[in-house]
Amino acid sequence: MDKEKIKKEFFEKSEKAGKDEAIKVLENEDDIFSKIIENADLSDFIDDVKIFFMMIRDFINGKCDIPIGTIGAISIALLYVLNPLDIIPDAVPIVGYIDDAFVLKICLEFVKSDIEDYKKKCL
């Protein structure tokens, strides 16, 4: 797994993402949650993903001021998890979800302060 390639792709796509990607995430919420819950490599992220969805919904509904870059990063991370044909295809035994976990970890590091702000101001 080329971590630098994954990081670069994540940040490039995050910079371009916006409301359309956030809406696509919400349209696929059940599928994303199912994938995360059903996979041991991703299940540790379930609480974080719940916060991600809350942030996206509150952003879309105008209930909380969240930076568009944060929404873009969250949206790209969740869409990456949804995509079965990412850098390491999910069907590859044992390692298929490692890149998905890595992307979620990168996203969490990138938006950490915005998550804390969200929890203080909006929950």
Buried (B, 14 or more C-beta within 10 A) or exposed (E): EEEEEBBEBBBEBBEEBEBEBBEBBBEBBEEBBEBBEEBEBBEEBEEBBEBBBBBBBBBBEEEBEBEEBBBBBBBBBBBBBBEEEBBBEBEEEEEBBBBBBBBBBBBBEBBEEBBEBBEEEBE
